[in-house]
Amino acid sequence: MLKDVLTNNLEVVFCGTAKGEASATKGYYYAGPGNKFYGILHKVGFTPHRLEPKDCYGVNQFKIGLTDLVHTEFGNDSDITEELYLCIMEYICSGDEMRYERYGESYSKQLFSNLLRSEHIPFNLFIPLRNDLDFAKIVFNKLLSNTIKDIFRIKIEFAPSPKEKYLNDRTSFDTYIEYTHMDGSSGILGIEVKYTEQGYPLKRKSTEEIQIKDKESKYWSTTKKSGLFKIGVDEKLIQDDYRQIWRNHILGESISQVDNTKHFTSITIYPEGNTHINEALAEYQGFLISQDRVLGITYEEYLSTLTEFSPSRRFRHWIDYLQKRYIVD
């Protein structure tokens, strides 16, 4: 177990979810060979020079603290047990501060993994539903017009494996839900979470660019095989405003094609105030012969549905937290 590097009068505390394998082995925070943490600390001015992982226990002198939410496990966030996720969620809902009485004094820290970014928001929006899959089913049936018989798995940051069978890249869903359809067949929901994000430029020489330029790539073969796109829209699909919507859509289509999953819906969840995403989704749906496999849901719609069917005070406490955290009045 890594010791917390905490003291009084800190200016910032970096709180990870759990230590990675390299950190657990070496006994230092952010010790993986490709981890850029200490270089970034120096680059943005937190430290006067670049530290090494072995220097982590001396960072208090720079008014920096280090800790993790989970001290009993290590590995990728996706490897952490459901029970611990629920404990973390209890912490998140309890407020922005956590008290450490075992130090003889109370130390508070901000939740590093609770930033207003689409990498962190899915955790808060969906992980608690794992604790009551019937509640999850009711919520998504309201949003999807009663198509779900049972939900049996909710995953965060999911990419199918091996990648070569699917899109042959690292495209992943922020949240991935597996369910049984009312007709008895299998179904999946692939969810992309947005906050203030808009479109993004295509990175030169990236796997994405290579796939786009290769008309025989998985991107294009999946698109063609789906039979869902109107003729003449190929050049529109690769534009900055639509490209990520398209990639998430065809990731799900590739899973449907490879795994023989009958039902798939690509969902983008975003704040009502993000008009860019709202408009881009509507325009993208216009590229499709049938629009029922691509859906936009606002945070406001989602939270309203959670509130309508909340089964307990514990869940209402969570929903109140989400409302305060993500909705701007």
MARTI-36525 format. One line per 3 residues: their letters; for each residue x, y, z of C-alpha. Coordinates in steps of 0.1 Angstrom, whole numbers, plus 5000, padded with zeros to 4 digits. Example, Ala and Ser with C-alpha at 12.3 -4.5 7.8 and 13.67 -1.06 7.14 Angstrom:
BEGIN
AS) 5123,4955,5078  5137,4989,5071 .
This chain:
BEGIN
MLK) 5000,5000,5000  5013,5035,4991  5013,5059,5020 .
DVL) 4993,5091,5016  5016,5121,5011  4994,5147,5029 .
TNN) 5000,5175,5054  4985,5208,5063  4984,5239,5041 .
LEV) 4987,5222,5007  4977,5241,4976  4967,5210,4956 .
VFC) 4961,5173,4962  4962,5148,4934  4939,5119,4941 .
GTA) 4939,5089,4918  4914,5061,4918  4940,5033,4927 .
KGE) 4977,5027,4921  4988,5011,4889  5008,4979,4887 .
ASA) 5041,4997,4884  5034,5019,4914  5023,4989,4934 .
TKG) 5056,4971,4925  5080,5000,4930  5063,5017,4959 .
YYY) 5061,5051,4943  5032,5072,4929  5028,5074,4891 .
AGP) 5058,5051,4885  5047,5036,4852  5074,5040,4824 .
GNK) 5051,5061,4802  5035,5082,4830  5039,5119,4823 .
FYG) 5027,5131,4857  5060,5145,4870  5069,5161,4837 .
ILH) 5036,5179,4836  5039,5190,4872  5072,5207,4863 .
KVG) 5059,5220,4829  5029,5238,4845  5050,5253,4874 .
FTP) 5041,5231,4904  5078,5220,4908  5110,5239,4901 .
HRL) 5125,5209,4883  5113,5176,4870  5108,5150,4898 .
EPK) 5112,5113,4895  5088,5088,4909  5112,5080,4938 .
DCY) 5108,5117,4948  5071,5114,4954  5073,5113,4992 .
GVN) 5089,5147,4993  5063,5166,4973  5048,5183,5003 .
QFK) 5076,5208,5002  5061,5221,4970  5026,5223,4987 .
IGL) 5015,5192,4967  4997,5162,4982  4993,5127,4967 .
TDL) 4968,5100,4976  4944,5074,4961  4907,5067,4968 .
VHT) 4913,5029,4969  4942,5017,4990  4934,4979,4990 .
EFG) 4936,4972,4953  4957,4981,4923  4955,4979,4885 .
NDS) 4934,4997,4859  4902,5015,4870  4882,4988,4852 .
DIT) 4898,4961,4874  4885,4976,4907  4857,4956,4922 .
EEL) 4821,4968,4921  4819,4970,4959  4848,4995,4960 .
YLC) 4832,5015,4932  4801,5018,4953  4821,5029,4983 .
IME) 4838,5056,4962  4803,5067,4950  4792,5070,4986 .
YIC) 4822,5094,4991  4814,5114,4960  4778,5119,4972 .
SGD) 4789,5129,5006  4805,5162,4994  4837,5175,4981 .
EMR) 4858,5168,5012  4868,5137,5029  4882,5136,5065 .
YER) 4911,5115,5076  4908,5112,5114  4936,5085,5116 .
YGE) 4962,5113,5112  4952,5129,5144  4939,5159,5125 .
SYS) 4914,5163,5097  4928,5166,5062  4906,5174,5033 .
KQL) 4912,5167,4996  4894,5174,4964  4884,5144,4943 .
FSN) 4909,5144,4914  4887,5119,4895  4857,5142,4897 .
LLR) 4867,5168,4871  4842,5182,4846  4856,5161,4818 .
SEH) 4840,5133,4798  4867,5109,4811  4853,5112,4847 .
IPF) 4816,5121,4843  4805,5086,4831  4817,5071,4864 .
NLF) 4794,5094,4884  4765,5092,4860  4762,5054,4857 .
IPL) 4783,5034,4882  4756,5036,4910  4731,5020,4887 .
RND) 4751,4988,4890  4737,4985,4925  4701,4983,4912 .
LDF) 4698,4970,4877  4660,4970,4879  4662,5007,4885 .
AKI) 4686,5010,4855  4661,4991,4833  4632,5013,4842 .
VFN) 4652,5045,4835  4665,5033,4801  4631,5019,4791 .
KLL) 4616,5054,4797  4644,5069,4775  4643,5042,4749 .
SNT) 4605,5035,4746  4603,5002,4765  4626,4980,4746 .
IKD) 4646,4964,4775  4636,4932,4793  4667,4930,4816 .
IFR) 4700,4949,4820  4727,4925,4831  4760,4945,4828 .
IKI) 4772,4981,4829  4808,4988,4820  4828,5020,4820 .
EFA) 4854,5027,4793  4848,4996,4772  4866,4987,4740 .
PSP) 4859,4952,4724  4888,4928,4722  4907,4918,4702 .
KEK) 4905,4951,4684  4914,4935,4650  4880,4919,4649 .
YLN) 4862,4952,4653  4874,4986,4642  4911,4978,4646 .
DRT) 4917,5008,4667  4913,5019,4703  4878,5035,4700 .
SFD) 4859,5028,4732  4825,5037,4747  4825,5058,4778 .
TYI) 4797,5035,4791  4786,5002,4777  4754,4985,4787 .
EYT) 4744,4949,4778  4708,4939,4780  4681,4915,4769 .
HMD) 4656,4929,4745  4619,4925,4749  4620,4900,4719 .
GSS) 4645,4879,4739  4675,4887,4718  4707,4905,4729 .
GIL) 4712,4942,4729  4738,4968,4737  4739,5005,4744 .
GIE) 4771,5024,4736  4772,5057,4754  4794,5087,4747 .
VKY) 4794,5114,4774  4800,5151,4766  4802,5182,4787 .
TEQ) 4816,5213,4769  4834,5193,4742  4828,5199,4706 .
GYP) 4844,5186,4674  4881,5179,4672  4907,5181,4644 .
LKR) 4920,5149,4628  4955,5142,4640  4980,5136,4612 .
KST) 4995,5101,4609  4971,5088,4636  4955,5054,4634 .
EEI) 4922,5073,4628  4936,5092,4598  4951,5060,4583 .
QIK) 4918,5042,4587  4898,5071,4571  4922,5073,4541 .
DKE) 4920,5035,4535  4887,5028,4519  4892,4991,4526 .
SKY) 4896,4997,4564  4873,4985,4591  4858,5019,4594 .
WST) 4845,5018,4558  4837,4981,4556  4816,4983,4588 .
TKK) 4799,5015,4575  4790,4998,4542  4779,4965,4557 .
SGL) 4756,4982,4581  4734,4995,4553  4723,5024,4574 .
FKI) 4739,5053,4556  4725,5074,4527  4745,5074,4494 .
GVD) 4770,5103,4491  4776,5111,4528  4811,5096,4532 .
EKL) 4828,5130,4530  4805,5144,4556  4811,5115,4581 .
IQD) 4848,5124,4584  4843,5161,4591  4854,5173,4625 .
DYR) 4818,5179,4638  4806,5144,4630  4836,5121,4630 .
QIW) 4835,5110,4667  4797,5104,4665  4804,5082,4634 .
RNH) 4832,5063,4651  4811,5055,4682  4782,5045,4660 .
ILG) 4802,5021,4638  4820,5007,4668  4786,4995,4680 .
ESI) 4778,4983,4645  4810,4963,4644  4801,4946,4677 .
SQV) 4767,4938,4662  4782,4924,4631  4810,4904,4647 .
DNT) 4791,4891,4678  4757,4888,4662  4741,4913,4685 .
KHF) 4707,4921,4671  4700,4955,4689  4724,4984,4692 .
TSI) 4718,5020,4701  4745,5047,4700  4737,5073,4727 .
TIY) 4754,5107,4732  4746,5123,4765  4753,5160,4768 .
PEG) 4741,5191,4787  4712,5210,4772  4734,5240,4769 .
NTH) 4759,5223,4745  4741,5234,4714  4770,5223,4692 .
INE) 4765,5186,4701  4728,5189,4698  4731,5203,4663 .
ALA) 4758,5179,4652  4737,5149,4663  4706,5162,4644 .
EYQ) 4727,5167,4613  4744,5133,4616  4710,5116,4619 .
GFL) 4702,5132,4586  4729,5110,4570  4711,5079,4581 .
ISQ) 4684,5059,4563  4669,5050,4597  4677,5072,4628 .
DRV) 4666,5048,4656  4701,5035,4662  4716,5070,4671 .
LGI) 4701,5089,4699  4709,5121,4719  4699,5124,4755 .
TYE) 4705,5156,4776  4717,5155,4811  4685,5172,4821 .
EYL) 4664,5144,4805  4685,5117,4822  4684,5133,4856 .
STL) 4647,5140,4853  4641,5103,4845  4663,5092,4874 .
TEF) 4643,5114,4897  4610,5101,4885  4618,5065,4892 .
SPS) 4643,5068,4921  4637,5038,4944  4653,5051,4976 .
RRF) 4667,5080,4996  4702,5068,4989  4696,5072,4951 .
RHW) 4679,5105,4955  4710,5117,4974  4731,5107,4944 .
IDY) 4707,5124,4919  4708,5156,4940  4746,5155,4938 .
LQK) 4745,5151,4900  4721,5180,4897  4744,5203,4917 .
RYI) 4775,5191,4900  4766,5192,4863  4735,5214,4858 .
VD) 4741,5251,4854  4710,5271,4863 .
